[in-house]
């Protein structure tokens, strides 16, 4: 008895499980691809439960199966209804799009304004062919509630076909209008060319102006417009040449007429000869005066020209002198450089043994002082002094000269100091007297005061060590 009750209870529980799944299946509304996949999975699960879930009482199985069939039938009915609605919505959308394209096709045979209207209608049709568009459909037709705004593939392909045909018709009509405008203006060029070469050139100029306005106002291809404008420019030039020739001919005839008139008046007015003679002399005097003034102006112009040439010669002379000075300075600099390198070589030769002191970058005294005090060759003091020498002192007036003179005397000063018994104390004294203040002024950007310290150091050390050495040798 207990096993029977247990069997009945298990069968009822299985029936409730299948009933719950069927109820969930009935709640699914298939409105998209995702919900369809969900419905399909749930449907397969219910079928699998009918096959695998046991035990189930016979009457419960029949009731559940009938309920499942009803849910499936209701789903198929709704799907068929949705399909009909989509077909109807696609058909209605197709009708609206086709009607819009047909309206555009009606304008595609007109003028440019009509073509612009046709293109605007094609843009509207293009918007209406997109997914999601639903403007123009009444709520009574149910489009807003039953359609996602997509057209069926065959309806969309048909709409695109007639859309492209209409677009091609618009383009063909535009080319036709451009071609007709070009041909009409081209025909006008024949009459313009006749007027410019054989007829009245003034009429040709007038016609060219009018035709040029047509070229700019009427639409046509850029190539055709450039061709027409080139031809109009050519006939314009020829018409202007004929106008100039006519003006010259008119002026020549005018002069001949005036000459005949003057001759006639001369014969008729002989009694005015004396007055005319006086006027003639007056004119001759004015001519001579004008000639003198002209010669005076020519003389002044020649004078100005001579002065200009003299200035140019002086400028060239100064330029030659400047280049000569630069050449001599380069030679002097090269000689100093060779001498400096020779001195450096001799210095390295003298200090070739252990504990030798480097001369840095040509800063003999400062380098010797810093190395004696235990500072490296690339210490802040040496780098700052070298930068002062290369970036400021060398660009001052006589700066390179001061540097060159330093290169000449510094090695001798260092050599004289190194021979002294208390050379370390001497270098420390040089640091305290000169280089410490020299370094501080450079950091404070007081370059002029640093230059004064530099000159005083070189002069005093030269007197103290080089001149003193010379006196000792004597």
C-alpha positions in Angstrom: 0.0 0.0 0.0 2.8 2.4 0.8 4.5 1.6 -2.6 1.2 2.4 -4.4 0.8 5.7 -2.6 4.4 6.6 -3.3 3.8 5.7 -7.0 0.7 7.9 -7.2 2.5 10.8 -5.5 5.5 10.6 -7.8 3.2 10.5 -10.9 1.3 13.6 -9.7 4.6 15.4 -9.1 5.7 14.6 -12.7 2.4 15.8 -14.0 2.8 19.0 -12.1 6.3 19.5 -13.6 5.1 19.0 -17.2 2.1 21.3 -16.5 4.3 24.0 -15.2 6.5 23.8 -18.3 3.5 23.9 -20.6 2.2 27.0 -18.7 5.6 28.7 -19.2 5.5 27.8 -22.9 2.1 29.4 -23.2 3.3 32.6 -21.8 6.1 33.0 -24.5 5.2 35.6 -27.2 7.3 35.1 -30.3 8.0 38.6 -31.6 11.7 38.3 -32.4 14.4 35.8 -33.3 15.4 35.6 -29.6 11.9 34.8 -28.4 11.5 32.2 -31.2 14.7 30.5 -30.0 13.4 30.5 -26.5 10.0 29.1 -27.6 11.8 26.4 -29.6 14.0 25.3 -26.7 11.0 25.3 -24.3 8.9 23.2 -26.8 11.7 20.7 -27.2 12.0 20.5 -23.4 8.3 19.7 -23.0 8.5 16.9 -25.7 11.6 15.5 -23.9 9.7 15.5 -20.6 6.8 13.6 -22.2 9.3 11.0 -23.4 11.5 10.7 -20.3 9.6 11.7 -17.2 7.9 8.7 -15.7 5.7 7.6 -14.1 2.6 9.6 -15.2 -1.0 8.5 -14.9 -2.7 7.8 -18.1 -5.5 10.4 -17.6 -2.9 13.0 -16.6 -0.8 12.3 -19.6 -3.8 12.6 -21.9 -4.9 15.9 -20.3 -1.4 17.3 -20.4 -0.9 16.3 -24.0 -4.2 17.8 -25.1 -3.2 21.0 -23.2 0.2 21.0 -24.9 -1.4 20.5 -28.3 -3.7 23.5 -27.6 -0.7 25.7 -26.7 1.1 24.7 -29.8 -1.9 25.2 -32.0 -2.5 28.6 -30.5 1.2 29.5 -31.1 0.9 28.4 -34.8 -2.3 30.5 -35.2 -0.5 33.6 -33.8 2.5 32.9 -36.0 0.2 32.7 -39.1 -1.5 35.9 -38.1 1.8 37.7 -37.6 3.0 36.4 -41.0 -0.1 37.8 -42.6 0.3 41.1 -40.8 4.0 41.3 -41.9 3.0 40.5 -45.5 0.3 43.1 -45.4 2.6 45.7 -43.8 5.4 44.9 -46.3 2.8 45.2 -49.2 1.5 48.5 -47.8 5.0 49.9 -47.3 5.9 48.7 -50.9 2.9 50.6 -52.2 3.9 53.8 -50.5 7.5 53.5 -51.6 6.5 52.7 -55.2 4.1 55.6 -55.2 6.9 57.9 -54.1 9.3 56.5 -56.8 6.6 56.9 -59.4 6.1 60.5 -58.4 9.8 61.0 -58.8 9.7 59.3 -62.2 7.0 61.8 -63.3 9.4 64.6 -62.6 12.4 62.9 -64.2 11.4 64.1 -67.7 11.3 67.8 -66.8 13.7 70.6 -66.4 16.4 70.9 -63.7 13.9 72.1 -61.0 11.8 69.1 -61.8 14.9 66.9 -61.6 15.7 68.3 -58.1 12.2 67.5 -57.0 12.6 64.0 -58.4 15.9 63.5 -56.5 14.2 64.8 -53.3 11.4 62.2 -53.8 14.1 59.5 -54.3 15.7 60.5 -51.0 12.3 60.2 -49.3 11.8 56.8 -50.9 15.2 55.7 -49.8 14.3 56.7 -46.2 11.1 54.8 -46.4 12.8 51.6 -47.6 14.9 51.5 -44.4 14.0 49.2 -41.6 11.9 50.7 -38.8 10.2 53.4 -41.0 6.4 53.5 -40.5 5.3 57.1 -41.4 2.3 57.2 -43.7 0.5 54.2 -42.4 -2.7 54.6 -40.4 -3.2 53.0 -37.0 -6.4 51.4 -38.4 -4.3 49.2 -40.6 -2.4 48.1 -37.5 1.0 48.8 -39.0 2.4 50.5 -35.9 1.3 47.5 -33.7 2.0 44.5 -35.9 5.1 45.4 -38.0 8.7 46.1 -37.2 9.0 48.3 -40.3 10.9 45.8 -42.4 10.0 44.9 -45.9 10.1 41.4 -47.4 13.2 40.7 -49.5 11.2 40.4 -52.8 9.4 43.7 -52.0 12.6 45.5 -51.1 14.4 44.2 -54.2 11.5 45.4 -56.4 11.6 48.8 -54.8 15.3 49.1 -55.3 15.0 48.0 -58.9 12.5 50.8 -59.8 14.5 53.2 -57.6 17.7 52.6 -59.6 15.8 52.8 -62.9 14.4 56.2 -61.9 17.8 57.4 -60.7 19.3 56.4 -64.0 16.5 58.2 -65.8 17.2 61.4 -63.8 20.9 61.2 -64.6 20.2 60.6 -68.3 17.8 63.6 -68.4 20.4 65.8 -66.7 23.0 64.8 -69.2 20.5 65.5 -72.0 19.8 69.0 -70.6 23.6 69.7 -70.3 24.1 68.5 -73.8 21.3 70.6 -75.2 22.6 73.7 -73.5 26.0 73.1 -74.8 24.7 72.5 -78.4 22.6 75.6 -78.3 25.4 77.8 -77.2 27.8 76.1 -79.6 25.5 77.1 -82.5 25.7 80.7 -81.3 29.5 80.6 -81.6 29.2 80.3 -85.4 27.5 83.7 -85.8 29.8 85.2 -83.2 32.9 84.0 -85.1 31.6 85.6 -88.4 31.0 88.9 -86.6 34.4 88.8 -84.9 36.3 88.0 -88.2 34.2 89.5 -91.0 31.4 91.5 -89.5 31.0 94.3 -86.9 33.4 93.6 -84.1 31.4 95.7 -81.7 28.3 93.5 -82.3 30.6 90.5 -81.7 31.7 91.9 -78.3 28.1 92.5 -77.3 27.1 88.9 -78.4 30.2 87.5 -76.6 29.1 89.2 -73.3 25.6 87.9 -73.7 26.7 84.3 -74.5 29.2 84.3 -71.6 26.3 85.1 -69.3 24.4 82.2 -70.7 27.4 79.9 -70.2 27.6 80.8 -66.5 23.8 80.7 -66.0 22.9 77.5 -67.9 24.0 74.2 -66.3 26.4 72.0 -68.2 29.5 69.9 -67.7 32.7 71.6 -66.6 34.5 70.4 -69.7 31.9 71.8 -72.0 31.8 75.1 -70.1 35.6 75.5 -70.3 35.5 74.7 -74.0 32.8 77.3 -74.7 34.6 79.9 -72.5 37.9 79.2 -74.4 36.2 79.8 -77.7 34.6 83.0 -76.5 37.9 84.3 -75.3 39.5 83.6 -78.7 36.7 85.4 -80.6 36.9 88.3 -78.0 40.6 88.6 -78.7 40.1 88.7 -82.5 37.2 91.2 -82.2 39.4 93.5 -80.0 42.2 93.3 -82.6 39.8 94.4 -85.3 38.5 97.2 -83.1 42.1 98.4 -82.5 42.7 98.3 -86.3 39.6 100.3 -86.9 40.6 102.9 -84.3 44.0 103.2 -85.9 42.4 103.6 -89.4 40.0 106.2 -88.0 42.9 108.1 -86.4 44.9 108.0 -89.6 41.9 109.4 -91.6 41.3 112.0 -88.9 44.9 113.2 -89.3 44.7 113.3 -93.0 41.5 115.4 -92.8 43.1 117.7 -90.3 46.1 118.1 -92.7 43.8 119.0 -95.6 41.8 121.4 -93.4 45.1 123.1 -92.3 46.2 123.5 -95.8 42.9 125.0 -96.8 43.0 127.4 -93.9 46.6 128.3 -94.8 45.6 129.3 -98.3 42.5 131.2 -97.1 44.4 133.1 -94.4 47.6 134.3 -95.9 47.3 137.7 -94.2 47.8 135.8 -90.9 51.3 134.6 -92.0 53.2 137.2 -90.0 51.2 136.3 -86.9 51.8 132.6 -87.6 55.5 133.3 -88.1 55.7 135.0 -84.7 53.8 132.1 -83.2 56.1 129.7 -85.0 59.2 131.4 -83.5 57.5 131.3 -80.1 56.9 127.6 -80.5 60.5 127.1 -81.6 61.7 128.9 -78.6 59.5 126.7 -76.4 60.9 123.7 -78.2 64.5 124.8 -77.6 63.6 125.5 -74.0 62.0 122.1 -73.8 65.1 120.6 -75.4 67.3 122.3 -72.9 65.1 121.1 -70.1 65.2 117.6 -71.5 69.0 117.6 -71.8 69.2 119.0 -68.2 67.0 116.1 -67.1 69.1 113.6 -69.0 72.3 115.1 -67.4 70.7 114.9 -64.0 69.7 111.3 -64.7 73.2 110.4 -65.8 74.5 112.0 -62.7 72.2 110.0 -60.5 73.2 106.9 -62.4 76.9 107.7 -61.9 76.3 108.2 -58.2 74.4 104.9 -58.0 77.2 103.1 -59.8 79.8 104.7 -57.5 77.8 103.5 -54.5 77.6 100.1 -55.9 81.3 100.1 -56.6 82.0 101.2 -53.0 79.7 98.5 -51.7 81.5 95.9 -53.7 84.8 97.3 -52.5 83.6 97.1 -48.9 82.4 93.6 -49.5 85.8 92.6 -50.9 87.5 94.1 -47.9 85.2 92.3 -45.5 85.8 89.0 -47.2 89.6 89.8 -47.1 89.4 90.4 -43.4 87.4 87.3 -42.9 90.0 85.4 -44.9 92.8 86.8 -42.8 90.9 86.1 -39.6 90.4 82.5 -40.6 94.1 82.2 -41.4 95.0 83.7 -38.1 92.5 81.4 -36.3 93.9 78.4 -38.1 97.4 79.4 -37.1 96.3 79.8 -33.5 94.5 76.5 -33.6 97.6 74.8 -34.9 99.7 76.5 -32.2 97.2 75.5 -29.6 97.1 71.9 -30.7 101.0 71.9 -30.7 101.0 73.3 -27.2 98.4 70.7 -26.1 100.5 67.9 -27.6 103.6 69.2 -25.8 101.6 69.5 -22.6 100.4 65.9 -22.9 104.0 64.9 -23.7 105.3 66.6 -20.5 102.5 65.0 -18.4 102.5 61.6 -20.1 103.5 59.9 -16.8 101.2 58.8 -14.0 99.1 61.5 -12.2 99.1 63.7 -15.3 96.5 66.4 -15.4 94.1 66.9 -18.4 93.7 70.4 -19.9 90.0 70.0 -20.4 88.7 71.8 -23.3 91.4 74.5 -23.6 90.6 76.0 -20.1 94.2 75.5 -18.9 94.2 77.5 -15.6 90.6 76.6 -14.6 91.1 72.9 -15.4 94.4 72.7 -13.6 92.9 74.5 -10.5 89.8 72.2 -10.4 91.8 69.0 -10.9 94.3 70.0 -8.2 91.3 70.6 -5.8 90.1 67.0 -6.6 87.2 68.0 -8.9 86.6 65.9 -12.0 87.1 67.2 -15.6 83.4 67.4 -16.2 82.5 69.1 -12.9 79.8 71.8 -12.7 82.4 74.6 -12.4 84.4 73.6 -15.5 81.3 72.9 -17.6 79.8 76.3 -16.6 83.0 78.2 -17.4 83.4 76.4 -20.8 79.8 77.2 -21.6 80.4 80.9 -20.7 83.4 80.9 -23.0 81.7 79.2 -26.0 78.2 80.7 -25.8 78.7 84.3 -24.6 82.4 85.4 -24.6 83.1 84.1 -28.1 80.2 86.1 -29.5 81.3 89.4 -27.9 83.4 92.0 -29.6 87.1 90.9 -29.6 85.8 87.8 -27.7 87.6 85.3 -30.0 90.7 87.5 -29.8 90.7 87.2 -25.9 90.2 83.5 -26.1 93.1 83.1 -28.6 95.4 85.2 -26.4 94.4 83.1 -23.4 95.4 79.9 -25.3 98.8 81.5 -26.0 99.6 82.4 -22.4 97.7 79.9 -20.3 99.9 76.9 -21.0 103.0 78.9 -19.9 101.3 80.0 -16.7 100.3 76.4 -15.8 103.8 75.2 -16.7 105.4 77.9 -14.4 103.0 77.1 -11.5 103.7 73.3 -11.8 107.4 74.0 -11.4 106.8 75.7 -8.0 107.3 73.8 -4.8 103.9 74.9 -3.3 101.8 74.6 -6.5 98.7 73.2 -4.7 98.6 76.3 -2.4 99.0 78.5 -5.5 96.1 76.8 -7.2 93.9 77.1 -4.1 94.8 80.8 -3.9 93.8 81.2 -7.6 90.5 79.6 -6.8 89.8 81.9 -3.9 91.0 85.1 -5.6 89.5 84.6 -9.0 87.6 81.4 -10.0 85.2 81.3 -7.1 83.9 84.8 -7.8 84.2 84.1 -11.6 81.9 81.0 -11.3 79.4 82.8 -9.0 79.0 85.8 -11.4 78.4 83.4 -14.3 75.7 81.6 -12.4 74.1 85.0 -11.5 74.3 85.8 -15.3 76.5 88.9 -14.6 78.6 88.1 -17.7 80.2 91.6 -18.0 81.5 91.4 -14.4 82.7 87.8 -14.9 84.6 89.0 -18.0 86.3 91.6 -15.9 87.4 89.0 -13.3 88.6 86.8 -16.2 90.8 89.6 -17.7 92.2 90.5 -14.3 93.1 86.9 -13.6 94.9 86.4 -16.9 96.8 89.7 -16.6 97.9 89.3 -13.0 98.9 85.6 -13.5 100.9 86.6 -16.6 102.7 89.3 -14.7 103.3 87.0 -11.7 104.5 83.9 -13.4 105.5 84.5 -17.0 107.1 88.0 -16.6 108.7 86.9 -13.3 110.1 83.8 -15.0 111.6 85.9 -17.7 113.2 88.2 -15.1 114.7 85.1 -13.3 116.1 83.7 -16.6 117.8 87.0 -17.3 
